[in-house]
């Protein structure tokens, strides 16, 4: 089965690019595959918390000290802190009316 792939451009440090080019030859894998496997390994080791990613990707830029404080708080969250306490189901009619109003 063919894996779906997308083309993206990245900016990378020239020294790191040279390392990746050497790894490409040594490992017999494309640079994109090496990067992909590295990210997957990092996520497995460090964990992938969707709530954390959503929060971190939507916050305004802050200084290093504030960022460290926020990260420390988020890292201390336990699974039960992330459980849904209440949920609501939106009525399709309400949702359609919102779309018409905007």
C-alpha positions in Angstrom: 0.0 0.0 0.0 1.4 3.4 -1.0 1.9 5.9 1.9 0.5 9.3 1.4 3.3 11.9 1.3 3.3 15.7 1.0 6.0 18.0 -0.3 7.2 20.8 2.1 10.1 23.1 2.1 12.1 23.6 5.3 14.9 25.9 6.4 17.8 24.0 8.2 21.2 24.8 9.5 23.9 24.0 6.9 25.9 21.8 9.3 22.9 19.8 10.2 22.0 19.4 6.5 25.5 18.0 5.9 25.0 15.4 8.7 21.6 14.5 7.1 23.2 14.0 3.7 25.8 11.7 5.2 23.1 9.8 7.1 21.2 9.4 3.9 24.1 7.5 2.4 24.9 5.5 5.5 21.3 4.5 6.3 20.2 4.1 2.7 17.1 6.3 3.5 15.9 9.6 2.2 16.5 12.7 4.3 12.8 13.2 4.7 12.4 9.6 6.0 15.3 10.2 8.5 13.6 13.3 9.7 10.2 11.6 9.9 11.6 8.7 11.9 13.4 11.1 14.2 10.2 13.0 15.0 8.2 9.8 15.6 10.9 8.5 17.9 10.9 11.9 19.8 7.1 11.8 20.2 7.3 8.2 21.5 10.0 9.1 24.0 8.5 12.4 25.2 4.8 11.6 24.7 2.2 13.2 22.4 -0.4 15.1 24.3 -2.9 16.6 21.9 -4.2 19.1 24.5 -0.7 20.4 25.1 0.0 20.8 21.4 -3.3 22.7 20.9 -2.6 25.0 23.7 1.1 25.6 22.8 0.3 26.2 19.1 -2.4 28.8 19.9 -0.9 31.0 22.6 0.6 34.4 22.0 4.4 34.8 22.0 5.9 35.2 25.4 9.3 35.6 26.9 11.5 32.7 27.9 10.7 32.9 31.6 7.0 33.0 31.1 7.3 30.1 28.6 9.2 28.1 31.1 6.6 28.6 33.8 3.7 27.7 31.5 5.5 24.6 30.2 6.2 23.5 33.8 2.5 23.8 34.7 1.4 21.9 31.5 4.0 19.2 32.0 2.7 18.6 35.5 -0.8 17.9 34.3 -2.0 14.3 34.9 -4.3 12.3 32.7 -7.2 12.9 35.0 -6.6 16.6 34.6 -7.2 16.2 30.9 -10.4 14.2 31.1 -13.6 15.8 29.8 -15.7 17.1 32.7 -18.7 18.1 30.7 -19.7 18.0 27.1 -22.3 19.6 25.0 -23.8 18.6 21.7 -24.5 21.5 19.3 -27.8 21.4 17.4 -27.2 21.5 13.6 -29.8 24.2 13.3 -27.9 26.5 15.7 -24.7 25.8 13.8 -26.3 26.6 10.4 -27.7 29.8 11.8 -24.3 30.9 12.9 -22.9 30.2 9.5 -25.7 32.3 7.9 -25.1 35.2 10.3 -21.4 35.4 9.6 
